Amino acid sequence: MSPAPAAAPGTAPDTRNAFLRWFMPQLPLARVAVFRVVIYLFIIIDVLTISADVIPHGWTPELYQPLWLARVLGIPPVSVLGAQLLLAAIIVFSLLAAAGILQRISGWAVAVTFGLWMFYTQGYGYVAHDHMALVIASVVLPTVGVARFRDGGATSAKAGWALRVVQIAVVLTYFYSVLMKWIASGNITHWANGAVIIWALMRRGAEWSKPFLEMPGLLIAAQWATLAFEFLSPIALFLKGKWLYFVVAFFCLFHLMTYFALGIHFLPTVICWAAFLPLEKLVPRRFASGRRARA
């Protein structure tokens, strides 16, 4: 029997290799080192401010409504003491991870403790999807291993994979939002042509935004525009250079506007947009060793 003919150029193997190069690009380890500092320091800010309701939840264990995964894992209600110890562990391990001390061990410790904190903060009747990318970031960062500012030009496919997964989680936060609007309304045009922004402005809008209540046509157009850029958000995964920076700036400005208008900040997701940026350029020259690239 004659051997099977080799695959012609441009067929399946090339497609697979192209996908792997996209999904696991060689990216600087220094970029991961900077991203780690951003993420771990923000996690401390998050548990102390944005998701600081876990300790109060310890007083009402009877109201605990565990998420599906929490039910599968058998995670019980948290006590006040348990929440306090969990908070202390998150802060300590996050500081160690941000400082680059025992990076893999401290990183996995943050992933476990912060993940548990998220189960508790969102297990009492309200689930906020703005933390998805942040939780994913805490899980994938320890897989990179050791990454230092002084790694200079050293690159790694592990670094590329971790950052790509965070990027995917960021854009899916918006894409899934469109799907949920569709499911909740039954017809996406009902949501787009409804009074969603009008209701939000009436309920929690800033004083400067109240005049827009007299412009329902403009607000409906804004709802259609929101659906459009949320649906198209995955395009960010394939952009480079100034177009990518434009998209990142656009989404950040969008959230800044919603914060000033409605008090909704979405900061956990905004922070994770940093995964799209060349953060290694923030490292001062004296900390970069200029090591040559390695796989």
C-alpha positions as CSV (number, residue, x, y, z in Angstrom):
1,M,0.0,0.0,0.0
2,S,1.4,3.4,-1.0
3,P,1.8,6.0,1.7
4,A,-0.8,8.7,2.0
5,P,0.2,11.9,0.0
6,A,1.5,14.7,2.0
7,A,-0.8,17.6,2.8
8,A,-0.7,20.3,0.2
9,P,0.3,23.8,1.3
10,G,-2.6,25.8,2.7
11,T,-4.6,22.7,3.9
12,A,-5.6,21.5,7.4
13,P,-2.1,21.4,9.0
14,D,-1.4,25.0,8.1
15,T,-4.8,26.0,9.4
16,R,-4.1,24.3,12.7
17,N,-0.7,25.9,13.0
18,A,-2.1,29.3,12.2
19,F,-4.7,28.8,14.9
20,L,-2.0,27.7,17.4
21,R,0.1,30.8,16.5
22,W,-2.9,33.0,17.2
23,F,-4.1,31.2,20.3
24,M,-0.5,30.8,21.8
25,P,1.5,33.7,20.5
26,Q,5.0,34.3,21.6
27,L,4.6,37.3,23.9
28,P,7.1,39.0,26.3
29,L,7.3,37.6,29.8
30,A,7.8,41.2,31.0
31,R,4.3,41.9,29.8
32,V,3.0,39.2,32.0
33,A,5.1,40.6,34.9
34,V,3.5,44.0,34.6
35,F,0.0,42.6,34.1
36,R,0.4,40.5,37.2
37,V,1.1,43.6,39.3
38,V,-2.0,45.3,37.8
39,I,-4.3,42.3,38.4
40,Y,-3.2,41.4,41.9
41,L,-3.2,44.9,43.2
42,F,-6.6,45.5,41.8
43,I,-7.9,42.2,43.4
44,I,-7.0,43.7,46.8
45,I,-8.9,46.9,45.9
46,D,-11.8,44.9,44.6
47,V,-12.3,42.8,47.8
48,L,-11.9,45.8,50.0
49,T,-14.4,48.0,48.0
50,I,-16.3,46.6,45.1
51,S,-17.0,43.1,46.4
52,A,-16.7,43.9,50.1
53,D,-20.0,42.3,51.1
54,V,-18.8,38.8,51.9
55,I,-18.1,39.5,55.6
56,P,-21.6,40.9,56.1
57,H,-23.0,37.9,54.3
58,G,-21.5,35.8,57.1
59,W,-24.2,37.1,59.4
60,T,-27.0,35.7,57.2
61,P,-26.0,32.2,56.1
62,E,-29.7,31.3,55.6
63,L,-29.8,33.6,52.6
64,Y,-27.0,31.8,50.8
65,Q,-28.0,30.7,47.3
66,P,-25.0,29.0,45.9
67,L,-24.2,29.2,42.2
68,W,-24.3,26.1,40.1
69,L,-20.5,25.5,40.3
70,A,-20.6,26.2,44.1
71,R,-23.3,23.6,44.4
72,V,-21.2,21.1,42.4
73,L,-18.2,21.7,44.6
74,G,-20.3,21.6,47.8
75,I,-19.2,25.0,49.0
76,P,-21.0,25.8,52.3
77,P,-22.2,29.2,53.5
78,V,-19.4,31.5,54.9
79,S,-19.2,32.5,58.5
80,V,-18.0,36.0,59.6
81,L,-14.7,34.6,60.9
82,G,-14.3,32.5,57.7
83,A,-14.8,35.6,55.6
84,Q,-12.3,37.6,57.6
85,L,-9.7,34.9,57.3
86,L,-10.4,34.6,53.6
87,L,-10.0,38.3,53.1
88,A,-6.7,38.3,54.9
89,A,-5.5,35.4,52.8
90,I,-6.4,37.1,49.5
91,I,-4.6,40.3,50.6
92,V,-1.4,38.5,51.7
93,F,-1.2,36.2,48.7
94,S,-2.0,39.0,46.3
95,L,0.8,41.1,47.7
96,L,3.2,38.2,47.4
97,A,2.2,37.5,43.8
98,A,2.4,41.2,42.8
99,A,5.9,41.3,44.3
100,G,6.9,38.3,42.4
101,I,7.5,36.2,45.5
102,L,6.9,32.5,44.9
103,Q,5.0,33.5,41.8
104,R,3.4,30.1,41.0
105,I,2.4,29.2,44.6
106,S,1.1,32.6,45.5
107,G,-0.7,32.9,42.2
108,W,-2.6,29.7,42.7
109,A,-3.4,30.7,46.2
110,V,-4.9,33.9,44.9
111,A,-6.9,32.0,42.3
112,V,-8.4,29.7,44.9
113,T,-9.1,32.3,47.6
114,F,-10.4,35.0,45.2
115,G,-12.5,32.4,43.4
116,L,-14.0,31.4,46.7
117,W,-14.6,35.0,47.5
118,M,-16.5,35.4,44.2
119,F,-18.7,32.4,45.0
120,Y,-19.7,34.1,48.2
121,T,-20.2,37.7,47.0
122,Q,-22.4,36.4,44.1
123,G,-24.2,33.7,46.0
124,Y,-26.8,35.9,47.7
125,G,-29.3,36.6,44.9
126,Y,-27.2,38.9,42.6
127,V,-24.7,37.8,40.0
128,A,-22.5,40.5,38.4
129,H,-20.8,39.5,35.1
130,D,-18.3,42.3,35.3
131,H,-15.9,40.1,37.3
132,M,-15.6,37.2,34.8
133,A,-12.4,38.3,33.1
134,L,-10.8,39.2,36.4
135,V,-11.5,35.7,37.8
136,I,-10.2,34.1,34.6
137,A,-7.0,36.3,34.9
138,S,-6.4,35.1,38.4
139,V,-6.7,31.5,37.2
140,V,-4.4,31.6,34.1
141,L,-1.6,33.8,35.4
142,P,-0.1,31.1,37.6
143,T,0.3,28.8,34.6
144,V,2.9,31.1,33.1
145,G,5.4,30.4,35.8
146,V,8.2,32.9,36.6
147,A,8.0,36.2,34.7
148,R,10.1,39.2,35.8
149,F,10.5,42.7,34.6
150,R,14.1,42.1,33.8
151,D,13.2,39.3,31.3
152,G,13.6,42.0,28.7
153,G,12.9,40.6,25.2
154,A,12.3,37.0,26.4
155,T,9.1,35.6,25.1
156,S,6.9,32.6,25.9
157,A,4.0,30.8,24.4
158,K,2.7,30.3,27.9
159,A,2.6,34.1,28.3
160,G,0.8,34.4,25.0
161,W,-1.8,31.8,25.9
162,A,-2.5,33.3,29.3
163,L,-3.0,36.8,27.9
164,R,-5.1,35.5,25.0
165,V,-7.4,33.7,27.4
166,V,-7.9,36.9,29.4
167,Q,-8.6,38.8,26.1
168,I,-11.2,36.2,25.1
169,A,-12.9,36.5,28.6
170,V,-13.0,40.3,28.2
171,V,-14.7,40.3,24.8
172,L,-17.1,37.5,25.8
173,T,-18.3,39.6,28.7
174,Y,-19.8,42.0,26.1
175,F,-20.8,39.3,23.5
176,Y,-22.6,37.3,26.2
177,S,-24.3,40.5,27.3
178,V,-26.0,40.7,23.9
179,L,-27.1,37.1,24.1
180,M,-28.6,37.6,27.6
181,K,-30.4,40.7,26.4
182,W,-31.8,38.6,23.6
183,I,-32.9,35.8,25.9
184,A,-34.4,38.1,28.5
185,S,-36.4,40.1,26.0
186,G,-37.3,37.3,23.7
187,N,-36.6,39.6,20.7
188,I,-33.5,41.7,20.5
189,T,-35.4,44.5,18.8
190,H,-37.7,44.8,21.8
191,W,-34.7,45.5,24.0
192,A,-33.1,47.9,21.5
193,N,-36.4,49.9,21.0
194,G,-37.4,49.8,24.7
195,A,-36.9,52.3,27.5
196,V,-33.8,50.7,29.1
197,I,-31.6,53.8,29.2
198,I,-34.6,56.0,30.0
199,W,-35.4,53.8,33.0
200,A,-31.8,53.8,34.1
201,L,-31.5,57.6,33.9
202,M,-34.7,58.0,35.9
203,R,-33.6,55.6,38.6
204,R,-29.9,56.5,39.0
205,G,-28.9,59.1,36.4
206,A,-26.7,62.1,37.3
207,E,-28.3,65.5,37.2
208,W,-26.3,66.5,34.1
209,S,-27.8,63.5,32.2
210,K,-31.5,64.2,33.0
211,P,-32.0,66.5,29.9
212,F,-31.5,63.4,27.7
213,L,-34.8,62.1,29.0
214,E,-36.4,64.6,26.6
215,M,-34.6,62.9,23.7
216,P,-36.0,59.3,23.5
217,G,-35.0,58.9,19.9
218,L,-31.3,59.6,20.8
219,L,-31.4,57.1,23.7
220,I,-32.9,54.4,21.5
221,A,-30.2,55.0,18.9
222,A,-27.7,54.7,21.8
223,Q,-29.2,51.3,22.7
224,W,-28.8,50.1,19.1
225,A,-25.2,51.3,19.1
226,T,-24.5,49.5,22.3
227,L,-25.8,46.2,20.9
228,A,-23.7,46.7,17.8
229,F,-20.3,47.3,19.5
230,E,-21.0,44.6,22.1
231,F,-21.8,42.1,19.3
232,L,-18.7,43.1,17.4
233,S,-16.4,43.2,20.4
234,P,-14.6,39.9,19.4
235,I,-13.0,41.8,16.5
236,A,-10.6,43.2,19.1
237,L,-9.0,39.7,19.2
238,F,-7.8,40.1,15.6
239,L,-6.7,43.8,15.6
240,K,-3.2,45.2,16.0
241,G,-1.5,48.5,16.4
242,K,-3.5,51.7,16.4
243,W,-6.8,50.0,15.6
244,L,-6.5,47.8,18.6
245,Y,-5.5,50.8,20.8
246,F,-8.6,52.7,19.4
247,V,-10.9,49.8,20.4
248,V,-9.4,49.6,23.9
249,A,-9.8,53.3,24.3
250,F,-13.3,53.2,23.0
251,F,-14.5,50.7,25.5
252,C,-12.7,52.4,28.4
253,L,-14.3,55.7,27.4
254,F,-17.7,54.0,27.1
255,H,-17.4,52.8,30.7
256,L,-16.2,56.1,31.9
257,M,-19.2,57.8,30.4
258,T,-21.6,55.2,32.0
259,Y,-19.9,55.8,35.3
260,F,-20.4,59.6,35.2
261,A,-24.0,59.2,33.8
262,L,-25.3,56.2,35.8
263,G,-22.7,55.4,38.5
264,I,-21.9,52.1,36.8
265,H,-18.1,51.6,36.5
266,F,-17.5,48.0,35.3
267,L,-13.9,48.5,36.6
268,P,-13.0,44.7,36.9
269,T,-13.5,44.3,33.2
270,V,-11.9,47.6,32.3
271,I,-8.7,46.6,34.2
272,C,-8.5,43.4,32.2
273,W,-8.4,45.4,28.9
274,A,-4.7,45.9,29.9
275,A,-4.1,42.3,28.5
276,F,-4.4,43.8,25.0
277,L,-1.6,46.4,25.6
278,P,2.2,46.2,25.3
279,L,2.7,46.6,29.1
280,E,6.4,45.7,28.9
281,K,7.0,49.2,27.6
282,L,6.2,50.5,31.0
283,V,9.2,48.8,32.5
284,P,12.0,51.3,33.1
285,R,15.2,50.6,31.2
286,R,17.2,50.0,34.3
287,F,15.0,47.1,35.2
288,A,15.1,45.4,31.8
289,S,18.1,43.2,31.2
290,G,17.7,43.0,27.4
291,R,17.9,39.2,27.3
292,R,17.4,37.7,23.9
293,A,14.1,36.2,23.0
294,R,13.5,32.5,23.8
295,A,10.6,30.1,23.2
